[in-house]
Each structure stands twice: as structure tokens, then as C-alpha cells.
Amino acid sequence: QAKHGLDAVQQMKQSRNFTGDSHDINYGLIFMDLSMPIMDGCEAIRQIRNQLNILDIPIVALTANALEQGRDGALLAGATEFVTKPILRPDLHKKCTLHLGGGSV
């Protein structure tokens, strides 16, 4: 669990193997809050996608702001999809099942 956007990027960077292969990362799905200190979620997503070249792990952007501008910014940064908070348990389960596969989480 990252404390801020820069921490999220650093955790992803450290979890890669030394060859830089994103298939060896231990994460199957990332939930990224867009409102974080130090580095916001959009910039963290952008760095994970562009600088670390991690393209195959779904990133679900989370925010309490339901404005279309926030949604568009997150998707342009590289988020797989956008969800407004609070996220209800059944909705969370659906997102996990959709992106991770299988019937149980």
C-alpha cells in the first residue's frame, strides 16, 4: 500500500526483476487514488505506464470527484478505467473479477 503517488511508482519499480520484465511484478491489479500528496495519481499512472513501461497491469483510478475532466485525465494518463468513491463491496468484487479473472476474490 503506497502512501503517495511517488511511493507507488517506487514500489512498482522495486518489484520488477532486474531485467525490467513487467511479467515478474507481483501485482495483478492496481487501484490508484488520484488525490495523493507529493505526486498525484494521474502522474503516478503516467510514470508507471511511460517510464517503467508497465502496460499489462490494469490500473483502476479512484476518486471522490465524479467530474468528466478527472475521468478523462486519468484515462489519458493510462488508467484502464475510472471509478468514483466510495466503491461498494459488490462493485469492488466485480472490478477484481473483471481484471483478475475467476469467480472468487
mmCIF file of the C-alpha atoms, coordinates in Angstrom:
data_MODEL
# 
_entry.id   MODEL 
# 
loop_
_atom_site.group_PDB 
_atom_site.id 
_atom_site.type_symbol 
_atom_site.label_atom_id 
_atom_site.label_alt_id 
_atom_site.label_comp_id 
_atom_site.label_asym_id 
_atom_site.label_entity_id 
_atom_site.label_seq_id 
_atom_site.pdbx_PDB_ins_code 
_atom_site.Cartn_x 
_atom_site.Cartn_y 
_atom_site.Cartn_z 
_atom_site.occupancy 
_atom_site.B_iso_or_equiv 
_atom_site.pdbx_formal_charge 
_atom_site.auth_seq_id 
_atom_site.auth_comp_id 
_atom_site.auth_asym_id 
_atom_site.auth_atom_id 
_atom_site.pdbx_PDB_model_num 
ATOM 1   C CA . GLN A 1 1   ? 0.000   0.000   0.000   1.00 0.00 ? 1   GLN A CA 1 
ATOM 2   C CA . ALA A 1 2   ? 1.556   3.254   -1.154  1.00 0.00 ? 2   ALA A CA 1 
ATOM 3   C CA . LYS A 1 3   ? 1.371   6.399   0.970   1.00 0.00 ? 3   LYS A CA 1 
ATOM 4   C CA . HIS A 1 4   ? 1.550   8.744   -2.036  1.00 0.00 ? 4   HIS A CA 1 
ATOM 5   C CA . GLY A 1 5   ? 1.993   8.665   -5.803  1.00 0.00 ? 5   GLY A CA 1 
ATOM 6   C CA . LEU A 1 6   ? 5.788   8.718   -5.762  1.00 0.00 ? 6   LEU A CA 1 
ATOM 7   C CA . ASP A 1 7   ? 5.754   5.810   -3.302  1.00 0.00 ? 7   ASP A CA 1 
ATOM 8   C CA . ALA A 1 8   ? 3.503   3.867   -5.696  1.00 0.00 ? 8   ALA A CA 1 
ATOM 9   C CA . VAL A 1 9   ? 5.928   4.429   -8.576  1.00 0.00 ? 9   VAL A CA 1 
ATOM 10  C CA . GLN A 1 10  ? 8.904   3.430   -6.419  1.00 0.00 ? 10  GLN A CA 1 
ATOM 11  C CA . GLN A 1 11  ? 7.143   0.250   -5.241  1.00 0.00 ? 11  GLN A CA 1 
ATOM 12  C CA . MET A 1 12  ? 6.400   -0.726  -8.829  1.00 0.00 ? 12  MET A CA 1 
ATOM 13  C CA . LYS A 1 13  ? 9.996   -0.008  -9.818  1.00 0.00 ? 13  LYS A CA 1 
ATOM 14  C CA . GLN A 1 14  ? 11.360  -2.115  -6.955  1.00 0.00 ? 14  GLN A CA 1 
ATOM 15  C CA . SER A 1 15  ? 9.009   -5.018  -7.656  1.00 0.00 ? 15  SER A CA 1 
ATOM 16  C CA . ARG A 1 16  ? 10.344  -5.503  -11.188 1.00 0.00 ? 16  ARG A CA 1 
ATOM 17  C CA . ASN A 1 17  ? 13.060  -8.025  -11.705 1.00 0.00 ? 17  ASN A CA 1 
ATOM 18  C CA . PHE A 1 18  ? 16.488  -6.818  -12.791 1.00 0.00 ? 18  PHE A CA 1 
ATOM 19  C CA . THR A 1 19  ? 15.747  -7.458  -16.484 1.00 0.00 ? 19  THR A CA 1 
ATOM 20  C CA . GLY A 1 20  ? 12.890  -4.952  -16.325 1.00 0.00 ? 20  GLY A CA 1 
ATOM 21  C CA . ASP A 1 21  ? 10.278  -7.545  -17.291 1.00 0.00 ? 21  ASP A CA 1 
ATOM 22  C CA . SER A 1 22  ? 6.873   -6.396  -16.055 1.00 0.00 ? 22  SER A CA 1 
ATOM 23  C CA . HIS A 1 23  ? 5.630   -10.002 -16.106 1.00 0.00 ? 23  HIS A CA 1 
ATOM 24  C CA . ASP A 1 24  ? 7.648   -10.630 -12.947 1.00 0.00 ? 24  ASP A CA 1 
ATOM 25  C CA . ILE A 1 25  ? 5.827   -7.977  -10.924 1.00 0.00 ? 25  ILE A CA 1 
ATOM 26  C CA . ASN A 1 26  ? 3.771   -9.405  -8.090  1.00 0.00 ? 26  ASN A CA 1 
ATOM 27  C CA . TYR A 1 27  ? 0.777   -7.144  -8.739  1.00 0.00 ? 27  TYR A CA 1 
ATOM 28  C CA . GLY A 1 28  ? -2.185  -8.226  -10.828 1.00 0.00 ? 28  GLY A CA 1 
ATOM 29  C CA . LEU A 1 29  ? -4.296  -5.090  -10.391 1.00 0.00 ? 29  LEU A CA 1 
ATOM 30  C CA . ILE A 1 30  ? -3.635  -1.569  -9.133  1.00 0.00 ? 30  ILE A CA 1 
ATOM 31  C CA . PHE A 1 31  ? -6.221  0.698   -7.518  1.00 0.00 ? 31  PHE A CA 1 
ATOM 32  C CA . MET A 1 32  ? -4.796  4.227   -7.736  1.00 0.00 ? 32  MET A CA 1 
ATOM 33  C CA . ASP A 1 33  ? -6.268  7.123   -5.780  1.00 0.00 ? 33  ASP A CA 1 
ATOM 34  C CA . LEU A 1 34  ? -5.981  10.262  -7.879  1.00 0.00 ? 34  LEU A CA 1 
ATOM 35  C CA . SER A 1 35  ? -5.793  12.624  -4.876  1.00 0.00 ? 35  SER A CA 1 
ATOM 36  C CA . MET A 1 36  ? -2.494  11.912  -3.166  1.00 0.00 ? 36  MET A CA 1 
ATOM 37  C CA . PRO A 1 37  ? 0.251   14.133  -1.766  1.00 0.00 ? 37  PRO A CA 1 
ATOM 38  C CA . ILE A 1 38  ? 3.741   14.521  -3.254  1.00 0.00 ? 38  ILE A CA 1 
ATOM 39  C CA . MET A 1 39  ? 2.687   13.064  -6.621  1.00 0.00 ? 39  MET A CA 1 
ATOM 40  C CA . ASP A 1 40  ? -0.937  12.785  -7.695  1.00 0.00 ? 40  ASP A CA 1 
ATOM 41  C CA . GLY A 1 41  ? -2.409  9.578   -9.037  1.00 0.00 ? 41  GLY A CA 1 
ATOM 42  C CA . CYS A 1 42  ? -2.501  10.720  -12.677 1.00 0.00 ? 42  CYS A CA 1 
ATOM 43  C CA . GLU A 1 43  ? 1.224   11.457  -12.666 1.00 0.00 ? 43  GLU A CA 1 
ATOM 44  C CA . ALA A 1 44  ? 1.931   8.148   -10.903 1.00 0.00 ? 44  ALA A CA 1 
ATOM 45  C CA . ILE A 1 45  ? -0.088  6.293   -13.560 1.00 0.00 ? 45  ILE A CA 1 
ATOM 46  C CA . ARG A 1 46  ? 1.714   8.194   -16.312 1.00 0.00 ? 46  ARG A CA 1 
ATOM 47  C CA . GLN A 1 47  ? 5.124   7.236   -14.878 1.00 0.00 ? 47  GLN A CA 1 
ATOM 48  C CA . ILE A 1 48  ? 4.136   3.588   -14.351 1.00 0.00 ? 48  ILE A CA 1 
ATOM 49  C CA . ARG A 1 49  ? 2.941   3.371   -17.954 1.00 0.00 ? 49  ARG A CA 1 
ATOM 50  C CA . ASN A 1 50  ? 5.548   5.502   -19.733 1.00 0.00 ? 50  ASN A CA 1 
ATOM 51  C CA . GLN A 1 51  ? 8.759   5.471   -17.694 1.00 0.00 ? 51  GLN A CA 1 
ATOM 52  C CA . LEU A 1 52  ? 8.501   1.976   -16.245 1.00 0.00 ? 52  LEU A CA 1 
ATOM 53  C CA . ASN A 1 53  ? 6.763   0.655   -19.388 1.00 0.00 ? 53  ASN A CA 1 
ATOM 54  C CA . ILE A 1 54  ? 4.291   -1.388  -17.342 1.00 0.00 ? 54  ILE A CA 1 
ATOM 55  C CA . LEU A 1 55  ? 1.406   -1.721  -19.739 1.00 0.00 ? 55  LEU A CA 1 
ATOM 56  C CA . ASP A 1 56  ? -0.103  -5.106  -18.935 1.00 0.00 ? 56  ASP A CA 1 
ATOM 57  C CA . ILE A 1 57  ? -1.278  -4.488  -15.353 1.00 0.00 ? 57  ILE A CA 1 
ATOM 58  C CA . PRO A 1 58  ? -4.736  -2.888  -15.141 1.00 0.00 ? 58  PRO A CA 1 
ATOM 59  C CA . ILE A 1 59  ? -4.928  0.361   -13.178 1.00 0.00 ? 59  ILE A CA 1 
ATOM 60  C CA . VAL A 1 60  ? -8.297  1.437   -11.788 1.00 0.00 ? 60  VAL A CA 1 
ATOM 61  C CA . ALA A 1 61  ? -8.304  5.142   -10.953 1.00 0.00 ? 61  ALA A CA 1 
ATOM 62  C CA . LEU A 1 62  ? -10.261 6.072   -7.803  1.00 0.00 ? 62  LEU A CA 1 
ATOM 63  C CA . THR A 1 63  ? -11.544 9.491   -6.883  1.00 0.00 ? 63  THR A CA 1 
ATOM 64  C CA . ALA A 1 64  ? -14.321 11.180  -4.970  1.00 0.00 ? 64  ALA A CA 1 
ATOM 65  C CA . ASN A 1 65  ? -14.559 13.685  -7.837  1.00 0.00 ? 65  ASN A CA 1 
ATOM 66  C CA . ALA A 1 66  ? -17.012 12.467  -10.471 1.00 0.00 ? 66  ALA A CA 1 
ATOM 67  C CA . LEU A 1 67  ? -16.288 15.248  -12.946 1.00 0.00 ? 67  LEU A CA 1 
ATOM 68  C CA . GLU A 1 68  ? -15.687 14.149  -16.519 1.00 0.00 ? 68  GLU A CA 1 
ATOM 69  C CA . GLN A 1 69  ? -12.440 16.141  -16.596 1.00 0.00 ? 69  GLN A CA 1 
ATOM 70  C CA . GLY A 1 70  ? -10.948 13.962  -13.830 1.00 0.00 ? 70  GLY A CA 1 
ATOM 71  C CA . ARG A 1 71  ? -12.072 10.824  -15.624 1.00 0.00 ? 71  ARG A CA 1 
ATOM 72  C CA . ASP A 1 72  ? -10.597 11.947  -18.931 1.00 0.00 ? 72  ASP A CA 1 
ATOM 73  C CA . GLY A 1 73  ? -7.316  12.949  -17.273 1.00 0.00 ? 73  GLY A CA 1 
ATOM 74  C CA . ALA A 1 74  ? -6.959  9.558   -15.597 1.00 0.00 ? 74  ALA A CA 1 
ATOM 75  C CA . LEU A 1 75  ? -7.711  7.658   -18.797 1.00 0.00 ? 75  LEU A CA 1 
ATOM 76  C CA . LEU A 1 76  ? -5.284  9.837   -20.784 1.00 0.00 ? 76  LEU A CA 1 
ATOM 77  C CA . ALA A 1 77  ? -2.618  9.134   -18.157 1.00 0.00 ? 77  ALA A CA 1 
ATOM 78  C CA . GLY A 1 78  ? -3.057  5.404   -18.779 1.00 0.00 ? 78  GLY A CA 1 
ATOM 79  C CA . ALA A 1 79  ? -5.697  4.226   -16.322 1.00 0.00 ? 79  ALA A CA 1 
ATOM 80  C CA . THR A 1 80  ? -7.626  1.194   -17.512 1.00 0.00 ? 80  THR A CA 1 
ATOM 81  C CA . GLU A 1 81  ? -10.811 2.573   -16.023 1.00 0.00 ? 81  GLU A CA 1 
ATOM 82  C CA . PHE A 1 82  ? -12.170 5.159   -13.621 1.00 0.00 ? 82  PHE A CA 1 
ATOM 83  C CA . VAL A 1 83  ? -14.309 4.594   -10.511 1.00 0.00 ? 83  VAL A CA 1 
ATOM 84  C CA . THR A 1 84  ? -15.766 7.138   -8.110  1.00 0.00 ? 84  THR A CA 1 
ATOM 85  C CA . LYS A 1 85  ? -15.563 6.616   -4.351  1.00 0.00 ? 85  LYS A CA 1 
ATOM 86  C CA . PRO A 1 86  ? -16.995 5.257   -2.264  1.00 0.00 ? 86  PRO A CA 1 
ATOM 87  C CA . ILE A 1 87  ? -16.765 1.945   -4.046  1.00 0.00 ? 87  ILE A CA 1 
ATOM 88  C CA . LEU A 1 88  ? -19.229 -0.605  -2.741  1.00 0.00 ? 88  LEU A CA 1 
ATOM 89  C CA . ARG A 1 89  ? -18.153 -4.158  -1.973  1.00 0.00 ? 89  ARG A CA 1 
ATOM 90  C CA . PRO A 1 90  ? -20.136 -5.740  -4.866  1.00 0.00 ? 90  PRO A CA 1 
ATOM 91  C CA . ASP A 1 91  ? -18.635 -3.196  -7.279  1.00 0.00 ? 91  ASP A CA 1 
ATOM 92  C CA . LEU A 1 92  ? -15.142 -3.853  -5.942  1.00 0.00 ? 92  LEU A CA 1 
ATOM 93  C CA . HIS A 1 93  ? -15.698 -7.576  -6.392  1.00 0.00 ? 93  HIS A CA 1 
ATOM 94  C CA . LYS A 1 94  ? -16.852 -7.015  -9.993  1.00 0.00 ? 94  LYS A CA 1 
ATOM 95  C CA . LYS A 1 95  ? -13.737 -4.947  -10.797 1.00 0.00 ? 95  LYS A CA 1 
ATOM 96  C CA . CYS A 1 96  ? -11.440 -7.572  -9.319  1.00 0.00 ? 96  CYS A CA 1 
ATOM 97  C CA . THR A 1 97  ? -13.215 -10.394 -11.158 1.00 0.00 ? 97  THR A CA 1 
ATOM 98  C CA . LEU A 1 98  ? -13.159 -8.444  -14.417 1.00 0.00 ? 98  LEU A CA 1 
ATOM 99  C CA . HIS A 1 99  ? -9.448  -7.665  -14.283 1.00 0.00 ? 99  HIS A CA 1 
ATOM 100 C CA . LEU A 1 100 ? -8.111  -10.712 -12.460 1.00 0.00 ? 100 LEU A CA 1 
ATOM 101 C CA . GLY A 1 101 ? -10.474 -13.330 -13.858 1.00 0.00 ? 101 GLY A CA 1 
ATOM 102 C CA . GLY A 1 102 ? -12.123 -16.140 -11.964 1.00 0.00 ? 102 GLY A CA 1 
ATOM 103 C CA . GLY A 1 103 ? -15.223 -16.151 -9.863  1.00 0.00 ? 103 GLY A CA 1 
ATOM 104 C CA . SER A 1 104 ? -13.777 -15.505 -6.420  1.00 0.00 ? 104 SER A CA 1 
ATOM 105 C CA . VAL A 1 105 ? -11.611 -12.822 -4.917  1.00 0.00 ? 105 VAL A CA 1 
# 
